[in-house]
């Protein structure tokens, strides 16, 4: 590469060279790119990689002279495009990637020279007019990249650039001030200005940077930040032509996360808001006038709370709030483009960016701001929609700290704005959207209005909008109201659910088109409402007065869900002949939640036919059979739906649960996948490939499906098939574990055990089919005995687990003894472990059953223990409050803490992959075993083989003695 650079066409101009410098620069960028991240985060101070040092010393540093010549060429172009801008851009990228995480030592001697060149390039930034044309793009990207380089140098390598900060600060302040009044810029020019604000924020977060920037706070606010916030012509155009883009660019939802290290803001307005938030919580500038202000503030009465003390002397109190108070509230019916509207638009945005500052103030300060500067807009007859949208946004930003006495007035104002119609040719969609977002934020802060019905009706009416985005937002508000309202909204839910279903009918596309966002939002709202209804029980604080009302509501909700899912998933008669048509796998999480509720509310067999339960479940099982996106938030509802389907099958058996009927003509006479087959495919996939928690849940459901199949008419055919499918999946996952004693081994081993008990020959065949020696069968058998006998690890503790293990241990011992398999020493060893396991399991089961009579006393003791724990927690809280006064950590402490955390995350990831701790304390479904006393079978077996085992020393004397102590009549089996 070094030789190629020396022979390239631009570095060696003496002859016509065939090697293009640009191609080599692109190659260099590809070589440096992998070093933009740390390679070993577990090290507190990771050394510069040797390869990066080599690349920097031999390739990047020698290119400085060429870089200098490119800068001189750009300087002569005076802001216009240059033929070498692409080379310049690639070189800037190479330098940025080289220093993004590390600082190669070869760059340090000339780092100041590199910075001087970059500052020369910053001096060429053109923001006075709009740049157009593809030829200008490389230069714009160069400017943006240089600003990112300075951000990186300040963040990662500040000690090397401290001397350069004064000059850099001056240039950045000049760029920000010049750009403030330009009305129409290219998007990349806006990114450049945004990056300039971000770099100032970076500098401000440092000690020397604050001393440099603080003296300019006033001019920065007046000449750069506030002009960037004021209403512009482009805003009005975006408001009408692209409301979604307007909201994204101008009313961001994350400005409360103010930081000097953010690089995801992208617009001058967002970056200016971020910088304003930082300035507001910084100490005020060290100027004489403001120092007097600080002194006078400190002379106020003592006894103020800690939040107030934190805010004393900040620039927000001394500079920003007084500056914003200059701009008065525009009068009613003020022209949209009047100076007062333009300025107050910026003032409202600025208030929204001061969330962290006002949180540190007394509550009455925020109350006064909202009353005098925000809520007054809602009382106008003809308010400016631009100001109203900003006011909604400001309220949303302060939702977490709104004074309680203002909640009702704010809620009423937002509800009114949420329903505001368009006026003449001007859309009010941003007003409605921002009001919906603010309402959602207010509800999420646990505000509960006195009357819920107006909000629910407004959300349903919003769902009728012809604009899918607005309808989608209205449904999201409805979902939030359902989550927060709980028992207060119960009487309204059946009617609201029916109304939402009617609206979704108009939006669900024909099969197999994927669902639009509005349908997914509607399903999400329905899932939230049905969850609230279901969680309430039959009576809740008198809201539902009788069992009859509850049953009527359940029937209405079940019918509504059935009608909606039929519309969404079932083929119409004219479509049934096309076997390739199937509903899209859209919104399966929320749809599965609705399936679960529908199945739960089937209280008589007639409803199975009336609600078309089988047809809906068959379509649903087809969808989940193709599931591949394993995510806990998504698949949990599928597992819950399966539990309800299994319960439904137990109460009202579905005729075609296990074997689907052949569809009538004109459809092809091909038997489709049954409900059981779809569920089996999903569970098998979860056992074999899903994350650990899903595998635990799938194994539990495997037990339930096994016992549902045992009581079905087709049990003789179904049970062996299930045994093979689940055993194949479980043994595959088990054999791939790094540690056979990992927590995840427990559900896998127990699932195989359950199927071995019910269908031992089929399971044994699976475990031996790919290994003639039967080693997988032996490995699983030893894992089972280790699970039972080990004092460490997950172990077996629940009654259902113990009964499964007793049953399968007996079955395996019978097979070993009856099939004359004890000629092999390995089998003899396994026999001995199984015999010991049988005795230990019997003892554990006896102790567990004896302990059930004392459980009430144990519960009372645990309640007293909980009280003591709460008191201890209070003490801990007091200790935590004392820790608040600790000194801020140093950079070395910060790096060491993050290195420790990286090590912990690696260990946690390994634990999660191997199962973690997913015990939920719930008994497994074991069918008739739960009603069976297994001790007679144990006695019978011991009577036959106990003395033989003692003679062969197969059992430890301690274990036999413990068994005889618990079962006093068992001594005769061993002597």
N, C-alpha and C positions, 0 to 999 in steps of 0.2 A: 504493500500500500504506500509506504514512504517513497519507494522508487517510482511508483506510478504517479504520485503527486508531482514529483520533480519533473516528470516527462509530460505532464498534462498541458493542454493548449493554453491555459491562462497563466499558469505559473512559469512556463517556459515559452516565451514569445519569440525566441530567436528563429525557430523553424516551425513549419506546419506540423503540429503534433496531432496524432489520431485519438489520443486519450482525452476525453472531455472532463474538465474539472468538476462540473456539476454532478456527473455520474459518480465520481469518487467521493464527493461530499455526501451524496445520498447513502453510499456504502458506509461511510464513516458514521453517519447518524444511526444506521442499523446496528453497527457494532457497539455504540455507546448506549443505545436505548435500554438494554437489560439492566444497566447499573443505575437506573433512575430510582429504584427501590432498594431498601436495605435487604441484604440476603440472609441475615441471621438476626432477627429482632430480639433473640434471647441474650445477646451480648449488650451490656450497657453502653460500651464505646466500641463500635464495630470499626476495625481498621479499614482504610481504603483498599479495595481489592487490587491485587497485583496487576491484573489484566487492565483495569482502568488506569492505573498509574502508567503502564506501558503505552496504552493508547494515547493518553494525554501527553506524555513526554515525547513520543516519536511522531505523532500525527497532528494533534490539536495545537500544541504550542508552536511548532514550526509554521502553522498557518496564520500566525498573528500578523505578519507583514502583509500577507494577502488580504486579511480582514481589514487592516488599516487602509489599504488602497481602495477597498470597496466602500469604506466609510467616507473617504475623501471624495469618491465619485458621487455618493449619495448627498454629501454636503454641497457639492457644486450644482446638483440637480435642484436644490432648494425646494424640497417637498414634492417634486414631480417624480414620476416613475423613471427608473433607470434600467438599462438592459441587464445589469448585474444584480438586480434585486432578488432573484431566485437563489443565486449563490449566497447572498448575504443572509437571506432567511434561513437556509439550511445551516450555515455556520452558527447563527444565533441559536438554533435548535440544538446543535451539537454541544455548544457551551452550556446551555441550560440543562441538558440531560447529564452532562458531566458533573455539575455541581448540585444537582437537585437533592441528592442524599449525602454525598461525600465531597471533600475538597482535596483533589489531587495535589500533592506537594509541588509538582512541576508547574502548576498554575500560579502558585502564591507569589513568586518573585515579580511577575508582571501583572498581578491581579489589578493593581491600581491603573495600569495602562489600559487593560481591557475595560475597566469601568469608565475611564475617560472616553474611550471610543463609543461605548454605549451611551454615555451622556451626550456626545456629539450627535448621535442618531436621534436621541430624544429631542434635541434642539431643532430637528427638522420636522417635528410633528406638525401637521397641518389640520387645524380645526376651524379655520375661518369660513370655509365653504365646503360644500359637499363634493367628495371625490367620486368619480364615476368611471366605469370601464374596467374590464378584466385586468388591464395592465397595471392598475393601481393596487390590486389586491395584495401582491407580495410585499409592497412597501407598508401597507396597513398592517399586515401580519407581522412584519419586522418590528414595528412600533409596539404592537401588543406583546410580542415575545420578549422584547427588551424590558418591558415593565414587569413581566413575570420573572425574568432573571433577577431584577432588583428585589422583588418580593422574596425570592428564594435566598438571596444573599443576606437579606435582613433577618429572615426567619432562622436559617440554618447556620450562617457563618458570619454573624454580626461583628464579632471581634476583629475580623479582617477588613470590614468596610466602615467601621465607626468614623474614620477620618473623612469618609466621602459623604456621610449623611447630610451635612449642611448644604452642600451643593445640590445633592439629589432632592432634598426637601424644597429648596427654592424653585427648582425646575418643575417639580410636581405641582406645587401651588400655582405656578404660572400657567401650566397646562389646564388645571381645573378651572381657574378663573377665566381663561380665554374661551373655554368651551361652554361656559354657563349660558351664554346668550344666543348661541347658534341654534336656530329653530329646526333645521332639516339636515340631518347627517346620514351618511351611509351606515348601515348596521355595524360594520367593522370599525368605523370611526367611533361609534358609540361604545363599542367594546374597549377601544383604546382609552376613552375617557373614564369608563368604568374601572379599568385596570389602574388608572392613575389614582382614583379615589381609594382603591383597594391597597395600593402601595403606601399611600399616606396612612391608612389604617394600620398597616404593618409597622410602619415607623413609629406611630403613636403608641403602640403597645410596648415599646422599649423605653427604658429610662432616659437615655440621651435623646431619643426621638421625641419624647414628651417635651423636654426642655426646648427643643427646636420648634416643634409645631405649636406649643401652647401660646407663644407670643403672637401667633397668627390666628388664633381661634376666632376672633371677631371678624377679621377680613375674610377668613375662610367661610364662615357662616354666611356673611352678607353677599360676597362676590362669587361664591362657587356652590355651596351646598343648597342654600335656599333658592337661587335661580334654577337649579336643576330640579327642584320639587314643584315649581310653579306650573300652572296649566299652560299647555302649548297647543298650537294648531294641530300638530300630529296626534295629540290625545283626542281631540274632537273627531278627527277623521277615523281613528281606530275605534272610538266609542260606537260609531254608527256602522262601520264596515266590518269590524272584527271584534265584537265585544269580548270574546274569550281571550284574544291576544291583549286587549286593553287591560283586562283584569290580571293576567299573568305578569305583565310588565309594570303595572302601576299600583296594584294593591296586593303585594306579596303576603303570604301567610306565615312567613318565618322570620320576620325582622326582630322578633324578641331574642333571637340567637345572635346578638351582636358580637363580633369578634374581629380581631385584626388578621386572622389567619384564613378567612374564607376566600374561596376562589370560584364560587358558583353563583355569583350575583348577576353578571352579564349585562346589566343596563346601568347607565349613569344614575338613574333615580334610586335603584336598589342599593347601589354602592354608596351613594350620598346618604341614604337613610342609615346604613350600617355605620358609616363614619360619624354621623350625627349622634347615634346611640352611644358610640364609644366616647365621644367628646363630652356628652352630658354626664357621664359617670366619672370623668377624669377630674383631677384637681383643677381649679380655675387657673387661668394664666397669671404669671407673676408680674402683673402690672400694678402701678401705685393705686389706681382707682379701685381695681377689683380687690387689691389687698385690703383696702379700707373696708370694702364690703364683707370680706371674710372676717375681719376683726369685729365688725359690728354684729355679724351673725354669731360669732363666738361669745359675745357679751350677753346674749339672750339667756333667759332663765335656765338653770340646770334642771335635772330631773326628766329630761326628754328620753324617749325610748331609743334603743340601739339603732333602729333603722334610720331615725332622724339624724343621729350622730354620723352615720356613714355618709349621709347626703350633704352635710355642712361643707361649704366651701367648694362645691363642685361647679363645673362650668354650666351644668344644666340649670342650677339655681341662680347663679350670678350673671349668666350671659344669655342662654338660649331662651328660657321662659320669658324674661323681660323683652327680648328681641321679638318673639312671636306675638307678644301682647300688643305690639304696635298695629297689628292688622285687625281691624274691627270686623265684626260679623256683617256681611252684606245685607242690605235691606230686603224685604220680601219682594218677589217678582223682579229681581235685579237681572239685567241682561246677562246672557251666558258668558259673553266675552268681555265684560266690564273689568276694569282694573281691580276692583274689590274682590270679585269672584276669582280672578286669576291668582291674586295673592293669598286669599283665604284657602284656596285649594292647596297651595303649598304648605300653609300653616297647619292644616288638618293632617296632611301626610307627616309633617314634622312631629306633631303630637303623638301620632301612632308609633313613630320610631323611638319615643322616649319611654317605652314601657319599663325598662329596667330602672331608669331614673325615678319614675313615679312610684314604683314598688318600694323604693327606699324612703319615700316621703310619708308624712302623716296621711291617713285616709281622707281627711277633710280637704287636703290639697287637690287630690284627684276628684273628689266630689264637686268642688268648686269649678274645676276645669270642665267636667262633663256638663254641669248645669248651665254655666255661662257661655261655653264655647262650642258645645256639641248638641245637646238636647234642644237648645233654642231653635235649631234648624227645622226640627220636626213639627214645631208649633206654627210654622209659616203656612200660609195658604198656597203660595206658589214658590216653593224652594227650588234652588238650582239642583238638578239631578246629579251634576258632577260633585257638588258639595255633599249631597245626601249620601252618595255612594261612599265618599271618603269618611263621612261621619259613621256609617255602618261599619266600615273597616276599623276605624279607631276604637269603637266599642268592642269589636271582636278581639282586638289586641289587648284590651284591658279587662276582658271577661273574667280572668282569674283573680282580679283584685278590685272589682267594682264594689263600692260600698253597698251594704245590704239594703239600706233604705232607698236606694235608687233602682233596685232591681225591677220593680213593677213598672215604673215609668219607662225604663229602658226597654223592657220586654214589649210593652204596648207600642212604643215607637217603632221597634224593629218589625213587629207583626204588621203594622200598617204599611211600612216600606216594602215588606215582603209581598204584599198584595197590590202594590202600586201599578196602575196600568200605564201603557205607553201614552205619550202626549203628542198629538199632532204627528209630525214626521220624525220625532226624536224618540229612539228606543230607550226604555227605562230598564232594560235587562240588567246592566251592571248594578243598578240600585237593588233590584230584586235578588240578584245573585249574592251581592255583598251582605244584604240583610239576612239571607238564608245562612250564610257562613257565620255571621255574628250570632244568630239565634242558636245555631248548633253549638257554638262555643259557650254560650250562656247556659244552655241546657246541660252540657257536659260538665259544667261547674256546679251541678246539682241544684240549679234553680228550678223550682216547680211552680208554675203559674196556678192561680186559684181556679181558673177555668181552662181546661185542656181542649175542649171541643172546638173553639175558634181556631186554634193552631192546627189541629188535626184536619179540620175542614179546609183551611187555607192550603195545607200541604197536598191534600187530595185534589183541590182545584188547580194547584200548580202542576200536578201530574197530568192535567188535561191539556197542557200547553202544546201547541204545534211544534215548538222548538224542543227537540229531544234533549238537548243539554239542560234546558230549564226544567223539563219534566224530571230528568234524572236527579237534579239537585233537590227538587221538591220531595222526591221519594227518600233521599238521604236524610232530609230533615225529619221526615216521618219515622224513619228507622231510629234516629236519635231520640225522638220523643217517646217511642215505644220502650227504648232501653231505660230512659230516665223516669218516665211516668209511672211505670209499674202498676200498682193496684188502683191508682187514681184514674187510669184510662180504661180500665177493664170493661165498664158498661158500654163503651163506644166501639170496642174492638171488632165484634162480629160485623157490624155495619161498615166500618172503615175497611176491613179486610175485603169485604165484598166489593166495595167501591174501587179499591186498587185493582182487584182482579178484572173488573170491567174495563178499566183503563189499559191494563196490560194486553187485553185482547186486541186492542188497536195497534199494538207495537210488535207483537210476536210475529216474526216473518215466517213464511212457509218453509217447511222442511226441504233441504238440509241447511238453509242459510244460517250463519252464526248470529247469535242474538246481539242486538245493539246495546250500548251502555245503559239506556233507559230501562230496558227489560231486566238487566242484571241488577240495577239499583232497585227496581220494583220488587224483584224476588228477595233481595236483601232486606227491604223494609218488611215484607210479609214474614220472612223468617224471624225478624226481631219481634214483630207483633205476636206471632203465634207462640214464640218462646215466653213472652211476658204473660200471655193468657195461660199457658200450660203451667208455668212456675207458680201461678197464684193459688192453685188448688181450688176446691169448690167454694170456699168462703174465705174472704180476706178483708178484715176490718169492716165487715158489713156491706162491702161494695156489691157483692153478689149475694142476694138475700136468701136464695133457696137453691136446693139441689136441682130443682126443675130448671131454673134459669141457667145454671151451669151446664146441664145436659143439653139444653136448647142451643146454648152458645157453642158447645163442642160439635154438635151436629151441623150447625150452620158453617162453622169454620172448616170442618172436614169436607162438607159438600163443596164449599168454595175452592178448596185446594184441589179436590178431585177434578172439578170442571177446568181449572186452570192447567193442571198437568195433562189432562186429555188434549186440550188445545195445543199445548207445547210439544208433546211427545208422540201422540198417537197419529198414525197415518189416516188420511181420509180415504173413503172407499175408492176413489179414482186413482189414489196413489199406491194402494196396497199391492198392486201387481208388480211394482218396481222393487225388486229385492235389494237394490243398491241404495235405496233411500233410507236414511236413519237420522234421527234428531242430532243436532250438534251437541258436543260435550260442554255446553256453556253453563256457567253458574252452578256446577254440580254441588258445591258446598251448601249453598242456600236451598237449592232444590231438594237435596237430601234431607235437610232439616224439615222441609214441608212434608216430605214422604213419611218421616218419622211421626210427625204429629197426626197426619191422616191415618196411619195404621193404628196409632194409639187410640183414636176416637172411634174405631170400629167396635161397637159393643153388641152387634148381633150379626148373624150370618147373612141376612138379606142385604146388608150394606156392601158386602164384598161384590155382589153382582151389580147393585145400584151404582156404586162409586167406581166400577170397573177397576177394582184393586189389582186383579191379576194382570190385566193388560198394562196398567201403569207400572207395576213392579217389574214386569218383563222388560219394558222399555228402559227402565232405570238400571236394571241389572246388566243389560247390554252396554250401557254407557260406562258403568263402573268397571266392567270387565276389561275395558281398554285403558284403564287408569294408569298413568305413568308419572304424574307430577306429584311426588310424595312431599307433602307439606302439612305440618301438624294442624295449622289453622284451616286447611282445606279438607283434609280427609277425616277429621274427627267427626264431622256431621255424618259422613258415610257410615262409620262404625256405629254411631248412635242409631241411624236408620236400620241397620242390620239387627241390632238388639230388639227393636220394636217389631220388625218383621218376624223374627224368631218367636217372640212372645205371641204375636198374632197367629202364627202357625200352630202354636200350642193351644190357643183358645178356640180358634175357628179355622181348622185346616183348609188350606187352599187346594182345590182339586188338582191343579196342574203345577204345584210348587216344584216338584222334582222332575217331571217330564212335561215339556211344553206340547200343546196340541199342534197338529199339522194345520196350517192356515187353509181356509176354504178357497176355491177358485174365485177370481182368476189368478191368484198368487200361485207360485210354483210349489209343488207338494214336497217341500223340504222342511224337515223338523227344525224349528229355531232353537236357540239356546234357552234353557229354562231359567227360572229365577234362581234355583239352587246352583245351577252351573255358573251363572254370572257371579254370584256371591262367592262361590268356591274359587273361581279364577282370581277375583280381587284379593281374597284372603291368602291364597297361595303366593301370589305376587308379593304381598306385604310381608309374609314370613320370609320369603327368599331374598328380597332386594330392598325393602323399605328401611328407613331409619329405625333405631332401636325401639322407641316408644310405640311406633306403629306395629312393630313385630310383636311386642307384648300384647297389644290389644287384639291383633289378629289371632294369636294363639288362644286367648280367652274365648274369642268367638268360634274358633275351631272346635273347642269342647262343646259349645252350645249347638253348633250345626250337627255334630256327631250324634247327640242325643235327640235332636229333632228328627234326624234320619232314622234312628232306631225305632221310633214309634210310628213311622209312616208305613203305608201299605207296600211300598216298594223297598223296604229296608234290606231285604236280602240282596238286591241288586245295587242299592245305593251305598250301603256302608262299606263294602270292599273298595268301591271306586273312590269314595272320600278318603279312606285309609291310605290308599296308594298316593293320591294327589298330595295330601297334607304331609305324609311321611317323607315323600320325595323332597318337598320344599323344606321341611324342617331339618332333615339330615344334611341337606346341601348347605344350609346356613350354618348349622352346627359345625360341620367339618371345616368351614372357612373361618371360624373364630380363631383369633390369635391365642386365646387362652380358653381351654375347655372348661375352666371353672369360673369364667366371667359371668356376671349377673345374667346376661342374655341367654346363657345356656339353660337356665332353669325352665323358662316357658317352653323352649324347644324340646327339652328332654321330657317334660311332663306331657306335652301334646302327643309325642310319639308313644309314651306309656299308655295314654288313654286309648289310642287306636290299637295298640298291641293287645290290650285287654279285650277289646271288642272284636278284633279281627287279627289274631296273632299270626296266622299263616300268611296273610297278605302283607303284613308289615315285615315279617321276617324275610319274605321273598324280596321286598324292596331293599332292605338293608343288606342283602347278600347278593343281589343280582349283578352288580358291577364288580364284585370282589369274591372270587371263588372261595377264598379262605374265610369269608364271613367276618372280616375284621371290623367293618362298620357296625355290624351287630354287636360285636364285642366292645367296641369303643363306646357305643351308646349305653350298653348295659353297665359298663364300669362307671360312666358318667352318672347314671342313675344312682348307683350305690354310693358314689362319692357325694352326690347331693344329699343323700340320706344320712350318711355316717359322718360327714365332715363337720367339725365344730366351727369352722370358719366358712365364709361365703354365704350365698343366699339361703341354703337349707330349705326344709319344708316345715311349715308351721300351721297352716290353715287345715281345718278338718277335712275339707274336700281334697286337698293335696295329699294328706296322710292316707285317706281312704283309697285314692287312686293308686298310690304307691304300694299299699298293702295288697290290693287286688292284683296288680301287675307283678309284684314280687312273687306272690303265690303261684301265679300262672307260669312265670319263667322257671321257678323251681320245679314245678310239676313237669314242664317240658324237658328240663335238663335231666331229671331223674328217670322219667318214663322213656325217653328216647335213647338211653344208654350213651349219653354224650360226655360222660365223665372220664373217658380214657385219656383225654388231653389235659395236661397240667394247667393250661390256661382256663379251661372250663372248670376244673376243680377249684381253682382260685376264685373264679366268678361265683361258683356255688357257695363257697364259704362267705363271700361278701354279701350275697343275697340273703343267706341265712341270718347273718348278723343284722342286716337291714330289716328283715322281717321282725325280729325281736325288738329292735329299737323303735320301729314304727308302732308296734303294738303298745309299747310303754308310753310313747308320746301321745298316742290317740287316747289311751286311758287317762292320762294326766289332764289332757285338754277337756275331756268330757267331765271329769271330776271338778275342774275349775269353773265350769259354767254356772254351777250353783252359787259360787261366791262372786260372780261378776258384778252384782249390784254394789256390794261393799267396795269392790275395786273402783267402780265408777265414782263413788263418793270421795275416795281417797284422791283420785285423779283431779277432781274439781278443786280440792283444797290445794293440790300441787300447782294447778293452773293459777290460783290466786297468788301463791307465793311467787310464781314466775312473773306474773304481771308486775308485782312489786319490784322484783329484781330488774325488770325492763325499765321501770320508771327510774331506778337508780342509774341504769345505764344511760338513759336519756340525759340525766343530770351530768354524768361524766362526759357525754358527747358535747353538751353545751359548754363545758369547761375547755374542751379541745379547740373550740372556735378561735381562741386567742393565740394558738400556736403560730410560730413564724412561718412565712411562706417558704416552700421548699426551694432549694437551689437547683441549678441545671443538672448537676451530677446526681442529686437525689431523684430528680424527675426521670432521668435516663435509667437509673437503677430500678426505680419502681416499675417503669414500663417493661424493662427486661424481665423482671420477676413475673409481671402479668402475662407476658408472652409465653413464658415457661408454663404458667398455670393453664393458659388457654390450650396449649398443646396437650397437656395431660387431660384436661377436660374433654377435648375432642376425642382422645383415645377412649376415655371412659364412656362417652356417649355412643361411640361406635360399637362398644362391647356391651352396652345395655344400661349402664348407670343404675339408678334405683327407681324402677317403675312399679314397685309393689303398691297396690291400691287397697289391700285388705279385704277385697271382695272374694267371696267363695266362688270356685269354679263350678260350672254346670256339670254334674256327674250323674244325672238321671237317677235310676233306681238304686245306685250305690249309696246315695245319701240316706236311704231308708233301710239299708242292709246292715245287720250286725255281722261283722266279718270274723269275730273271734271263734265261733264254732268251726269255721274252715281252717283257721290257724291251728286250733287245738287238734283237729283231725290230722293235719299234716305233721305236726310235731309228734303226735302219738306214733306216727309211722316212721319218722326219720330222726327224731330228737336224740335218742340214745346212740344211734349210729354216728351222728355228728359229734357227740361228746366223745365217743371212743376214738374218732379220727382227729380230735382236737380242732374241729372246724369253728368252734365258738369260744369266745373268751369267757373265763369264769366270772368276771365282773359283770358282763352283760347278762349272762344267765341268771346270776344272783339278783340283779335289778329286775329282770323279768319275773322271777318267782316272788319277789317282794310285792310286786303290783298285782300278780295273779297267783294267789295263795294255793290254788288247787292245781298248779302246773308242774310241781316238782316231779310227779310221776312220769312226765314225758322225758326226763333227762337222767333218771337214776333207775 
